[in-house]
Amino acid sequence: MSDLDRLASRAAIQDLYSDKLIGVDKRQEGRLASIWWDDAEWTIEGIGTYKGPEGALDLANNVLWPMFHECIHYGTNLRLEFVSADKVNGIGDVLLLGNLVEGNQSILIAAVYTDEYERRDGVWKFSKLNACTNYFTPLAGIHFVPPGALLHKS
């Protein structure tokens, strides 16, 4: 694997990591579906395992999006390990802030993602993503509002 291929692969994988977070946050089905191999597995501890692009959309449409009015993920500390030229293992931290539908409650979630990425026919996608939640903490007495929302109250 050349240095240039390694750098290009790293950039492509970092985009996948971001596309997963953006796809969920912005409710972009096309973006979210496009990042998984058909045999990929997305596991969220305590929720279940979903397979392929259809499974990712099922998880988003029937679990995640109904759970949140809105949310935003902050992904950080992504570390990639090249197992081979076409397989990479990753680990990264994710912080989610959002407003739950139930109880109109704001929440903070911290999780660790352990991922596997594969390149097939020159294209990188997720082959596995495992989300292990460290914290699922309701923020008592707090409700996130958009900028200016409090200024317009009469």
Chimera marker file (.cmm) of the C-alpha trace (Angstrom):
<marker_set name="trace">
<marker id="1" x="0.000" y="0.000" z="0.000" r="1" g="1" b="0" radius="0.5"/>
<marker id="2" x="1.503" y="3.309" z="-1.050" r="1" g="1" b="0" radius="0.5"/>
<marker id="3" x="1.552" y="6.333" z="1.232" r="1" g="1" b="0" radius="0.5"/>
<marker id="4" x="-0.810" y="8.122" z="-1.174" r="1" g="1" b="0" radius="0.5"/>
<marker id="5" x="-3.291" y="5.210" z="-1.105" r="1" g="1" b="0" radius="0.5"/>
<marker id="6" x="-3.106" y="5.115" z="2.692" r="1" g="1" b="0" radius="0.5"/>
<marker id="7" x="-3.837" y="8.868" z="2.920" r="1" g="1" b="0" radius="0.5"/>
<marker id="8" x="-6.682" y="8.688" z="0.389" r="1" g="1" b="0" radius="0.5"/>
<marker id="9" x="-8.150" y="5.689" z="2.215" r="1" g="1" b="0" radius="0.5"/>
<marker id="10" x="-7.896" y="7.454" z="5.562" r="1" g="1" b="0" radius="0.5"/>
<marker id="11" x="-9.739" y="10.495" z="4.156" r="1" g="1" b="0" radius="0.5"/>
<marker id="12" x="-12.466" y="8.305" z="2.631" r="1" g="1" b="0" radius="0.5"/>
<marker id="13" x="-12.970" y="6.465" z="5.933" r="1" g="1" b="0" radius="0.5"/>
<marker id="14" x="-13.099" y="9.696" z="7.936" r="1" g="1" b="0" radius="0.5"/>
<marker id="15" x="-15.828" y="10.863" z="5.539" r="1" g="1" b="0" radius="0.5"/>
<marker id="16" x="-17.780" y="7.644" z="6.192" r="1" g="1" b="0" radius="0.5"/>
<marker id="17" x="-17.517" y="8.208" z="9.930" r="1" g="1" b="0" radius="0.5"/>
<marker id="18" x="-18.824" y="11.765" z="9.509" r="1" g="1" b="0" radius="0.5"/>
<marker id="19" x="-21.503" y="10.715" z="6.990" r="1" g="1" b="0" radius="0.5"/>
<marker id="20" x="-22.948" y="8.297" z="9.532" r="1" g="1" b="0" radius="0.5"/>
<marker id="21" x="-23.262" y="11.060" z="12.136" r="1" g="1" b="0" radius="0.5"/>
<marker id="22" x="-24.527" y="13.685" z="9.667" r="1" g="1" b="0" radius="0.5"/>
<marker id="23" x="-26.982" y="11.216" z="8.104" r="1" g="1" b="0" radius="0.5"/>
<marker id="24" x="-28.586" y="10.538" z="11.486" r="1" g="1" b="0" radius="0.5"/>
<marker id="25" x="-28.528" y="14.163" z="12.674" r="1" g="1" b="0" radius="0.5"/>
<marker id="26" x="-29.896" y="15.681" z="9.462" r="1" g="1" b="0" radius="0.5"/>
<marker id="27" x="-32.213" y="12.734" z="8.767" r="1" g="1" b="0" radius="0.5"/>
<marker id="28" x="-30.678" y="12.161" z="5.351" r="1" g="1" b="0" radius="0.5"/>
<marker id="29" x="-31.740" y="8.691" z="4.282" r="1" g="1" b="0" radius="0.5"/>
<marker id="30" x="-29.659" y="8.687" z="1.094" r="1" g="1" b="0" radius="0.5"/>
<marker id="31" x="-26.451" y="9.595" z="2.893" r="1" g="1" b="0" radius="0.5"/>
<marker id="32" x="-27.113" y="7.093" z="5.657" r="1" g="1" b="0" radius="0.5"/>
<marker id="33" x="-27.948" y="4.209" z="3.301" r="1" g="1" b="0" radius="0.5"/>
<marker id="34" x="-24.946" y="4.837" z="1.026" r="1" g="1" b="0" radius="0.5"/>
<marker id="35" x="-22.235" y="4.055" z="3.594" r="1" g="1" b="0" radius="0.5"/>
<marker id="36" x="-22.984" y="0.370" z="4.322" r="1" g="1" b="0" radius="0.5"/>
<marker id="37" x="-22.131" y="-2.825" z="2.462" r="1" g="1" b="0" radius="0.5"/>
<marker id="38" x="-25.170" y="-5.057" z="1.922" r="1" g="1" b="0" radius="0.5"/>
<marker id="39" x="-23.796" y="-7.544" z="4.488" r="1" g="1" b="0" radius="0.5"/>
<marker id="40" x="-22.746" y="-4.863" z="7.002" r="1" g="1" b="0" radius="0.5"/>
<marker id="41" x="-23.889" y="-4.944" z="10.613" r="1" g="1" b="0" radius="0.5"/>
<marker id="42" x="-24.732" y="-1.917" z="12.766" r="1" g="1" b="0" radius="0.5"/>
<marker id="43" x="-25.087" y="-2.877" z="16.427" r="1" g="1" b="0" radius="0.5"/>
<marker id="44" x="-26.216" y="-0.501" z="19.144" r="1" g="1" b="0" radius="0.5"/>
<marker id="45" x="-25.799" y="-2.001" z="22.585" r="1" g="1" b="0" radius="0.5"/>
<marker id="46" x="-29.183" y="-2.506" z="24.235" r="1" g="1" b="0" radius="0.5"/>
<marker id="47" x="-31.109" y="-1.875" z="21.002" r="1" g="1" b="0" radius="0.5"/>
<marker id="48" x="-30.029" y="-4.537" z="18.529" r="1" g="1" b="0" radius="0.5"/>
<marker id="49" x="-28.195" y="-5.380" z="15.320" r="1" g="1" b="0" radius="0.5"/>
<marker id="50" x="-29.307" y="-4.110" z="11.920" r="1" g="1" b="0" radius="0.5"/>
<marker id="51" x="-27.997" y="-5.406" z="8.599" r="1" g="1" b="0" radius="0.5"/>
<marker id="52" x="-27.087" y="-3.522" z="5.452" r="1" g="1" b="0" radius="0.5"/>
<marker id="53" x="-28.444" y="-0.229" z="4.137" r="1" g="1" b="0" radius="0.5"/>
<marker id="54" x="-32.051" y="-1.375" z="4.693" r="1" g="1" b="0" radius="0.5"/>
<marker id="55" x="-31.287" y="-2.208" z="8.314" r="1" g="1" b="0" radius="0.5"/>
<marker id="56" x="-29.637" y="1.181" z="8.842" r="1" g="1" b="0" radius="0.5"/>
<marker id="57" x="-32.751" y="2.910" z="7.520" r="1" g="1" b="0" radius="0.5"/>
<marker id="58" x="-34.989" y="0.677" z="9.635" r="1" g="1" b="0" radius="0.5"/>
<marker id="59" x="-32.990" y="1.615" z="12.743" r="1" g="1" b="0" radius="0.5"/>
<marker id="60" x="-33.099" y="5.314" z="11.874" r="1" g="1" b="0" radius="0.5"/>
<marker id="61" x="-36.770" y="5.470" z="10.866" r="1" g="1" b="0" radius="0.5"/>
<marker id="62" x="-38.196" y="3.213" z="13.568" r="1" g="1" b="0" radius="0.5"/>
<marker id="63" x="-35.902" y="3.717" z="16.569" r="1" g="1" b="0" radius="0.5"/>
<marker id="64" x="-33.583" y="6.737" z="16.423" r="1" g="1" b="0" radius="0.5"/>
<marker id="65" x="-35.641" y="9.412" z="14.685" r="1" g="1" b="0" radius="0.5"/>
<marker id="66" x="-38.844" y="8.678" z="16.634" r="1" g="1" b="0" radius="0.5"/>
<marker id="67" x="-36.773" y="8.923" z="19.837" r="1" g="1" b="0" radius="0.5"/>
<marker id="68" x="-35.433" y="12.446" z="19.190" r="1" g="1" b="0" radius="0.5"/>
<marker id="69" x="-37.007" y="15.755" z="18.216" r="1" g="1" b="0" radius="0.5"/>
<marker id="70" x="-33.474" y="16.552" z="17.074" r="1" g="1" b="0" radius="0.5"/>
<marker id="71" x="-29.943" y="15.517" z="17.933" r="1" g="1" b="0" radius="0.5"/>
<marker id="72" x="-26.370" y="16.340" z="17.075" r="1" g="1" b="0" radius="0.5"/>
<marker id="73" x="-23.413" y="13.986" z="17.233" r="1" g="1" b="0" radius="0.5"/>
<marker id="74" x="-19.879" y="15.134" z="17.884" r="1" g="1" b="0" radius="0.5"/>
<marker id="75" x="-17.427" y="12.490" z="16.680" r="1" g="1" b="0" radius="0.5"/>
<marker id="76" x="-13.848" y="12.644" z="17.894" r="1" g="1" b="0" radius="0.5"/>
<marker id="77" x="-10.719" y="10.618" z="18.585" r="1" g="1" b="0" radius="0.5"/>
<marker id="78" x="-11.118" y="8.489" z="15.457" r="1" g="1" b="0" radius="0.5"/>
<marker id="79" x="-8.155" y="6.120" z="15.331" r="1" g="1" b="0" radius="0.5"/>
<marker id="80" x="-7.683" y="3.870" z="12.320" r="1" g="1" b="0" radius="0.5"/>
<marker id="81" x="-5.644" y="0.677" z="12.073" r="1" g="1" b="0" radius="0.5"/>
<marker id="82" x="-4.918" y="-0.766" z="8.633" r="1" g="1" b="0" radius="0.5"/>
<marker id="83" x="-5.328" y="-4.528" z="8.885" r="1" g="1" b="0" radius="0.5"/>
<marker id="84" x="-4.654" y="-4.824" z="5.142" r="1" g="1" b="0" radius="0.5"/>
<marker id="85" x="-4.865" y="-2.601" z="2.070" r="1" g="1" b="0" radius="0.5"/>
<marker id="86" x="-8.641" y="-3.184" z="1.939" r="1" g="1" b="0" radius="0.5"/>
<marker id="87" x="-9.605" y="-3.596" z="5.593" r="1" g="1" b="0" radius="0.5"/>
<marker id="88" x="-9.392" y="-1.061" z="8.418" r="1" g="1" b="0" radius="0.5"/>
<marker id="89" x="-10.455" y="-1.218" z="12.051" r="1" g="1" b="0" radius="0.5"/>
<marker id="90" x="-11.474" y="1.995" z="13.761" r="1" g="1" b="0" radius="0.5"/>
<marker id="91" x="-12.338" y="3.256" z="17.201" r="1" g="1" b="0" radius="0.5"/>
<marker id="92" x="-13.794" y="6.651" z="18.013" r="1" g="1" b="0" radius="0.5"/>
<marker id="93" x="-15.735" y="8.528" z="20.649" r="1" g="1" b="0" radius="0.5"/>
<marker id="94" x="-19.127" y="10.121" z="20.073" r="1" g="1" b="0" radius="0.5"/>
<marker id="95" x="-21.025" y="12.650" z="22.155" r="1" g="1" b="0" radius="0.5"/>
<marker id="96" x="-24.695" y="13.163" z="21.349" r="1" g="1" b="0" radius="0.5"/>
<marker id="97" x="-26.776" y="16.072" z="22.568" r="1" g="1" b="0" radius="0.5"/>
<marker id="98" x="-30.463" y="16.115" z="21.811" r="1" g="1" b="0" radius="0.5"/>
<marker id="99" x="-34.053" y="16.511" z="22.847" r="1" g="1" b="0" radius="0.5"/>
<marker id="100" x="-36.002" y="13.329" z="23.452" r="1" g="1" b="0" radius="0.5"/>
<marker id="101" x="-39.580" y="13.129" z="22.227" r="1" g="1" b="0" radius="0.5"/>
<marker id="102" x="-40.665" y="11.371" z="25.410" r="1" g="1" b="0" radius="0.5"/>
<marker id="103" x="-40.940" y="13.899" z="28.203" r="1" g="1" b="0" radius="0.5"/>
<marker id="104" x="-39.528" y="16.668" z="26.012" r="1" g="1" b="0" radius="0.5"/>
<marker id="105" x="-36.257" y="16.012" z="27.841" r="1" g="1" b="0" radius="0.5"/>
<marker id="106" x="-32.718" y="17.016" z="26.793" r="1" g="1" b="0" radius="0.5"/>
<marker id="107" x="-30.116" y="14.264" z="26.929" r="1" g="1" b="0" radius="0.5"/>
<marker id="108" x="-26.391" y="13.665" z="26.767" r="1" g="1" b="0" radius="0.5"/>
<marker id="109" x="-25.119" y="10.360" z="25.418" r="1" g="1" b="0" radius="0.5"/>
<marker id="110" x="-21.451" y="9.369" z="25.296" r="1" g="1" b="0" radius="0.5"/>
<marker id="111" x="-20.482" y="6.291" z="23.321" r="1" g="1" b="0" radius="0.5"/>
<marker id="112" x="-17.524" y="4.454" z="21.844" r="1" g="1" b="0" radius="0.5"/>
<marker id="113" x="-17.776" y="3.221" z="18.259" r="1" g="1" b="0" radius="0.5"/>
<marker id="114" x="-15.680" y="0.287" z="17.156" r="1" g="1" b="0" radius="0.5"/>
<marker id="115" x="-15.866" y="-0.016" z="13.397" r="1" g="1" b="0" radius="0.5"/>
<marker id="116" x="-14.686" y="-2.176" z="10.545" r="1" g="1" b="0" radius="0.5"/>
<marker id="117" x="-14.351" y="-0.701" z="7.073" r="1" g="1" b="0" radius="0.5"/>
<marker id="118" x="-13.781" y="-2.603" z="3.856" r="1" g="1" b="0" radius="0.5"/>
<marker id="119" x="-12.793" y="-1.512" z="0.388" r="1" g="1" b="0" radius="0.5"/>
<marker id="120" x="-14.486" y="-3.469" z="-2.364" r="1" g="1" b="0" radius="0.5"/>
<marker id="121" x="-14.000" y="-2.644" z="-6.033" r="1" g="1" b="0" radius="0.5"/>
<marker id="122" x="-12.181" y="0.522" z="-4.994" r="1" g="1" b="0" radius="0.5"/>
<marker id="123" x="-14.944" y="1.819" z="-2.675" r="1" g="1" b="0" radius="0.5"/>
<marker id="124" x="-14.751" y="2.107" z="1.123" r="1" g="1" b="0" radius="0.5"/>
<marker id="125" x="-17.858" y="1.421" z="3.249" r="1" g="1" b="0" radius="0.5"/>
<marker id="126" x="-18.744" y="0.196" z="6.728" r="1" g="1" b="0" radius="0.5"/>
<marker id="127" x="-18.743" y="-3.548" z="7.207" r="1" g="1" b="0" radius="0.5"/>
<marker id="128" x="-19.410" y="-3.308" z="10.966" r="1" g="1" b="0" radius="0.5"/>
<marker id="129" x="-20.206" y="-0.631" z="13.497" r="1" g="1" b="0" radius="0.5"/>
<marker id="130" x="-20.661" y="-1.358" z="17.168" r="1" g="1" b="0" radius="0.5"/>
<marker id="131" x="-21.878" y="1.451" z="19.426" r="1" g="1" b="0" radius="0.5"/>
<marker id="132" x="-21.217" y="0.924" z="23.132" r="1" g="1" b="0" radius="0.5"/>
<marker id="133" x="-22.906" y="3.561" z="25.286" r="1" g="1" b="0" radius="0.5"/>
<marker id="134" x="-20.952" y="4.846" z="28.277" r="1" g="1" b="0" radius="0.5"/>
<marker id="135" x="-23.537" y="7.404" z="29.449" r="1" g="1" b="0" radius="0.5"/>
<marker id="136" x="-27.226" y="7.969" z="28.726" r="1" g="1" b="0" radius="0.5"/>
<marker id="137" x="-27.927" y="10.953" z="30.917" r="1" g="1" b="0" radius="0.5"/>
<marker id="138" x="-31.100" y="13.053" z="30.980" r="1" g="1" b="0" radius="0.5"/>
<marker id="139" x="-30.237" y="16.678" z="31.685" r="1" g="1" b="0" radius="0.5"/>
<marker id="140" x="-32.721" y="17.609" z="34.401" r="1" g="1" b="0" radius="0.5"/>
<marker id="141" x="-34.309" y="21.012" z="33.969" r="1" g="1" b="0" radius="0.5"/>
<marker id="142" x="-32.615" y="21.612" z="30.615" r="1" g="1" b="0" radius="0.5"/>
<marker id="143" x="-34.228" y="21.789" z="27.204" r="1" g="1" b="0" radius="0.5"/>
<marker id="144" x="-32.052" y="22.753" z="24.239" r="1" g="1" b="0" radius="0.5"/>
<marker id="145" x="-33.569" y="25.527" z="22.124" r="1" g="1" b="0" radius="0.5"/>
<marker id="146" x="-32.422" y="27.106" z="18.863" r="1" g="1" b="0" radius="0.5"/>
<marker id="147" x="-30.591" y="30.456" z="18.928" r="1" g="1" b="0" radius="0.5"/>
<marker id="148" x="-32.907" y="33.364" z="19.533" r="1" g="1" b="0" radius="0.5"/>
<marker id="149" x="-35.859" y="31.222" z="20.655" r="1" g="1" b="0" radius="0.5"/>
<marker id="150" x="-35.824" y="32.694" z="24.129" r="1" g="1" b="0" radius="0.5"/>
<marker id="151" x="-35.464" y="36.253" z="22.796" r="1" g="1" b="0" radius="0.5"/>
<marker id="152" x="-38.755" y="36.017" z="20.903" r="1" g="1" b="0" radius="0.5"/>
<marker id="153" x="-40.869" y="35.012" z="23.908" r="1" g="1" b="0" radius="0.5"/>
<marker id="154" x="-43.430" y="37.604" z="24.901" r="1" g="1" b="0" radius="0.5"/>
<link id1="1" id2="2" r="1" g="1" b="0" radius="0.2"/>
<link id1="2" id2="3" r="1" g="1" b="0" radius="0.2"/>
<link id1="3" id2="4" r="1" g="1" b="0" radius="0.2"/>
<link id1="4" id2="5" r="1" g="1" b="0" radius="0.2"/>
<link id1="5" id2="6" r="1" g="1" b="0" radius="0.2"/>
<link id1="6" id2="7" r="1" g="1" b="0" radius="0.2"/>
<link id1="7" id2="8" r="1" g="1" b="0" radius="0.2"/>
<link id1="8" id2="9" r="1" g="1" b="0" radius="0.2"/>
<link id1="9" id2="10" r="1" g="1" b="0" radius="0.2"/>
<link id1="10" id2="11" r="1" g="1" b="0" radius="0.2"/>
<link id1="11" id2="12" r="1" g="1" b="0" radius="0.2"/>
<link id1="12" id2="13" r="1" g="1" b="0" radius="0.2"/>
<link id1="13" id2="14" r="1" g="1" b="0" radius="0.2"/>
<link id1="14" id2="15" r="1" g="1" b="0" radius="0.2"/>
<link id1="15" id2="16" r="1" g="1" b="0" radius="0.2"/>
<link id1="16" id2="17" r="1" g="1" b="0" radius="0.2"/>
<link id1="17" id2="18" r="1" g="1" b="0" radius="0.2"/>
<link id1="18" id2="19" r="1" g="1" b="0" radius="0.2"/>
<link id1="19" id2="20" r="1" g="1" b="0" radius="0.2"/>
<link id1="20" id2="21" r="1" g="1" b="0" radius="0.2"/>
<link id1="21" id2="22" r="1" g="1" b="0" radius="0.2"/>
<link id1="22" id2="23" r="1" g="1" b="0" radius="0.2"/>
<link id1="23" id2="24" r="1" g="1" b="0" radius="0.2"/>
<link id1="24" id2="25" r="1" g="1" b="0" radius="0.2"/>
<link id1="25" id2="26" r="1" g="1" b="0" radius="0.2"/>
<link id1="26" id2="27" r="1" g="1" b="0" radius="0.2"/>
<link id1="27" id2="28" r="1" g="1" b="0" radius="0.2"/>
<link id1="28" id2="29" r="1" g="1" b="0" radius="0.2"/>
<link id1="29" id2="30" r="1" g="1" b="0" radius="0.2"/>
<link id1="30" id2="31" r="1" g="1" b="0" radius="0.2"/>
<link id1="31" id2="32" r="1" g="1" b="0" radius="0.2"/>
<link id1="32" id2="33" r="1" g="1" b="0" radius="0.2"/>
<link id1="33" id2="34" r="1" g="1" b="0" radius="0.2"/>
<link id1="34" id2="35" r="1" g="1" b="0" radius="0.2"/>
<link id1="35" id2="36" r="1" g="1" b="0" radius="0.2"/>
<link id1="36" id2="37" r="1" g="1" b="0" radius="0.2"/>
<link id1="37" id2="38" r="1" g="1" b="0" radius="0.2"/>
<link id1="38" id2="39" r="1" g="1" b="0" radius="0.2"/>
<link id1="39" id2="40" r="1" g="1" b="0" radius="0.2"/>
<link id1="40" id2="41" r="1" g="1" b="0" radius="0.2"/>
<link id1="41" id2="42" r="1" g="1" b="0" radius="0.2"/>
<link id1="42" id2="43" r="1" g="1" b="0" radius="0.2"/>
<link id1="43" id2="44" r="1" g="1" b="0" radius="0.2"/>
<link id1="44" id2="45" r="1" g="1" b="0" radius="0.2"/>
<link id1="45" id2="46" r="1" g="1" b="0" radius="0.2"/>
<link id1="46" id2="47" r="1" g="1" b="0" radius="0.2"/>
<link id1="47" id2="48" r="1" g="1" b="0" radius="0.2"/>
<link id1="48" id2="49" r="1" g="1" b="0" radius="0.2"/>
<link id1="49" id2="50" r="1" g="1" b="0" radius="0.2"/>
<link id1="50" id2="51" r="1" g="1" b="0" radius="0.2"/>
<link id1="51" id2="52" r="1" g="1" b="0" radius="0.2"/>
<link id1="52" id2="53" r="1" g="1" b="0" radius="0.2"/>
<link id1="53" id2="54" r="1" g="1" b="0" radius="0.2"/>
<link id1="54" id2="55" r="1" g="1" b="0" radius="0.2"/>
<link id1="55" id2="56" r="1" g="1" b="0" radius="0.2"/>
<link id1="56" id2="57" r="1" g="1" b="0" radius="0.2"/>
<link id1="57" id2="58" r="1" g="1" b="0" radius="0.2"/>
<link id1="58" id2="59" r="1" g="1" b="0" radius="0.2"/>
<link id1="59" id2="60" r="1" g="1" b="0" radius="0.2"/>
<link id1="60" id2="61" r="1" g="1" b="0" radius="0.2"/>
<link id1="61" id2="62" r="1" g="1" b="0" radius="0.2"/>
<link id1="62" id2="63" r="1" g="1" b="0" radius="0.2"/>
<link id1="63" id2="64" r="1" g="1" b="0" radius="0.2"/>
<link id1="64" id2="65" r="1" g="1" b="0" radius="0.2"/>
<link id1="65" id2="66" r="1" g="1" b="0" radius="0.2"/>
<link id1="66" id2="67" r="1" g="1" b="0" radius="0.2"/>
<link id1="67" id2="68" r="1" g="1" b="0" radius="0.2"/>
<link id1="68" id2="69" r="1" g="1" b="0" radius="0.2"/>
<link id1="69" id2="70" r="1" g="1" b="0" radius="0.2"/>
<link id1="70" id2="71" r="1" g="1" b="0" radius="0.2"/>
<link id1="71" id2="72" r="1" g="1" b="0" radius="0.2"/>
<link id1="72" id2="73" r="1" g="1" b="0" radius="0.2"/>
<link id1="73" id2="74" r="1" g="1" b="0" radius="0.2"/>
<link id1="74" id2="75" r="1" g="1" b="0" radius="0.2"/>
<link id1="75" id2="76" r="1" g="1" b="0" radius="0.2"/>
<link id1="76" id2="77" r="1" g="1" b="0" radius="0.2"/>
<link id1="77" id2="78" r="1" g="1" b="0" radius="0.2"/>
<link id1="78" id2="79" r="1" g="1" b="0" radius="0.2"/>
<link id1="79" id2="80" r="1" g="1" b="0" radius="0.2"/>
<link id1="80" id2="81" r="1" g="1" b="0" radius="0.2"/>
<link id1="81" id2="82" r="1" g="1" b="0" radius="0.2"/>
<link id1="82" id2="83" r="1" g="1" b="0" radius="0.2"/>
<link id1="83" id2="84" r="1" g="1" b="0" radius="0.2"/>
<link id1="84" id2="85" r="1" g="1" b="0" radius="0.2"/>
<link id1="85" id2="86" r="1" g="1" b="0" radius="0.2"/>
<link id1="86" id2="87" r="1" g="1" b="0" radius="0.2"/>
<link id1="87" id2="88" r="1" g="1" b="0" radius="0.2"/>
<link id1="88" id2="89" r="1" g="1" b="0" radius="0.2"/>
<link id1="89" id2="90" r="1" g="1" b="0" radius="0.2"/>
<link id1="90" id2="91" r="1" g="1" b="0" radius="0.2"/>
<link id1="91" id2="92" r="1" g="1" b="0" radius="0.2"/>
<link id1="92" id2="93" r="1" g="1" b="0" radius="0.2"/>
<link id1="93" id2="94" r="1" g="1" b="0" radius="0.2"/>
<link id1="94" id2="95" r="1" g="1" b="0" radius="0.2"/>
<link id1="95" id2="96" r="1" g="1" b="0" radius="0.2"/>
<link id1="96" id2="97" r="1" g="1" b="0" radius="0.2"/>
<link id1="97" id2="98" r="1" g="1" b="0" radius="0.2"/>
<link id1="98" id2="99" r="1" g="1" b="0" radius="0.2"/>
<link id1="99" id2="100" r="1" g="1" b="0" radius="0.2"/>
<link id1="100" id2="101" r="1" g="1" b="0" radius="0.2"/>
<link id1="101" id2="102" r="1" g="1" b="0" radius="0.2"/>
<link id1="102" id2="103" r="1" g="1" b="0" radius="0.2"/>
<link id1="103" id2="104" r="1" g="1" b="0" radius="0.2"/>
<link id1="104" id2="105" r="1" g="1" b="0" radius="0.2"/>
<link id1="105" id2="106" r="1" g="1" b="0" radius="0.2"/>
<link id1="106" id2="107" r="1" g="1" b="0" radius="0.2"/>
<link id1="107" id2="108" r="1" g="1" b="0" radius="0.2"/>
<link id1="108" id2="109" r="1" g="1" b="0" radius="0.2"/>
<link id1="109" id2="110" r="1" g="1" b="0" radius="0.2"/>
<link id1="110" id2="111" r="1" g="1" b="0" radius="0.2"/>
<link id1="111" id2="112" r="1" g="1" b="0" radius="0.2"/>
<link id1="112" id2="113" r="1" g="1" b="0" radius="0.2"/>
<link id1="113" id2="114" r="1" g="1" b="0" radius="0.2"/>
<link id1="114" id2="115" r="1" g="1" b="0" radius="0.2"/>
<link id1="115" id2="116" r="1" g="1" b="0" radius="0.2"/>
<link id1="116" id2="117" r="1" g="1" b="0" radius="0.2"/>
<link id1="117" id2="118" r="1" g="1" b="0" radius="0.2"/>
<link id1="118" id2="119" r="1" g="1" b="0" radius="0.2"/>
<link id1="119" id2="120" r="1" g="1" b="0" radius="0.2"/>
<link id1="120" id2="121" r="1" g="1" b="0" radius="0.2"/>
<link id1="121" id2="122" r="1" g="1" b="0" radius="0.2"/>
<link id1="122" id2="123" r="1" g="1" b="0" radius="0.2"/>
<link id1="123" id2="124" r="1" g="1" b="0" radius="0.2"/>
<link id1="124" id2="125" r="1" g="1" b="0" radius="0.2"/>
<link id1="125" id2="126" r="1" g="1" b="0" radius="0.2"/>
<link id1="126" id2="127" r="1" g="1" b="0" radius="0.2"/>
<link id1="127" id2="128" r="1" g="1" b="0" radius="0.2"/>
<link id1="128" id2="129" r="1" g="1" b="0" radius="0.2"/>
<link id1="129" id2="130" r="1" g="1" b="0" radius="0.2"/>
<link id1="130" id2="131" r="1" g="1" b="0" radius="0.2"/>
<link id1="131" id2="132" r="1" g="1" b="0" radius="0.2"/>
<link id1="132" id2="133" r="1" g="1" b="0" radius="0.2"/>
<link id1="133" id2="134" r="1" g="1" b="0" radius="0.2"/>
<link id1="134" id2="135" r="1" g="1" b="0" radius="0.2"/>
<link id1="135" id2="136" r="1" g="1" b="0" radius="0.2"/>
<link id1="136" id2="137" r="1" g="1" b="0" radius="0.2"/>
<link id1="137" id2="138" r="1" g="1" b="0" radius="0.2"/>
<link id1="138" id2="139" r="1" g="1" b="0" radius="0.2"/>
<link id1="139" id2="140" r="1" g="1" b="0" radius="0.2"/>
<link id1="140" id2="141" r="1" g="1" b="0" radius="0.2"/>
<link id1="141" id2="142" r="1" g="1" b="0" radius="0.2"/>
<link id1="142" id2="143" r="1" g="1" b="0" radius="0.2"/>
<link id1="143" id2="144" r="1" g="1" b="0" radius="0.2"/>
<link id1="144" id2="145" r="1" g="1" b="0" radius="0.2"/>
<link id1="145" id2="146" r="1" g="1" b="0" radius="0.2"/>
<link id1="146" id2="147" r="1" g="1" b="0" radius="0.2"/>
<link id1="147" id2="148" r="1" g="1" b="0" radius="0.2"/>
<link id1="148" id2="149" r="1" g="1" b="0" radius="0.2"/>
<link id1="149" id2="150" r="1" g="1" b="0" radius="0.2"/>
<link id1="150" id2="151" r="1" g="1" b="0" radius="0.2"/>
<link id1="151" id2="152" r="1" g="1" b="0" radius="0.2"/>
<link id1="152" id2="153" r="1" g="1" b="0" radius="0.2"/>
<link id1="153" id2="154" r="1" g="1" b="0" radius="0.2"/>
</marker_set>
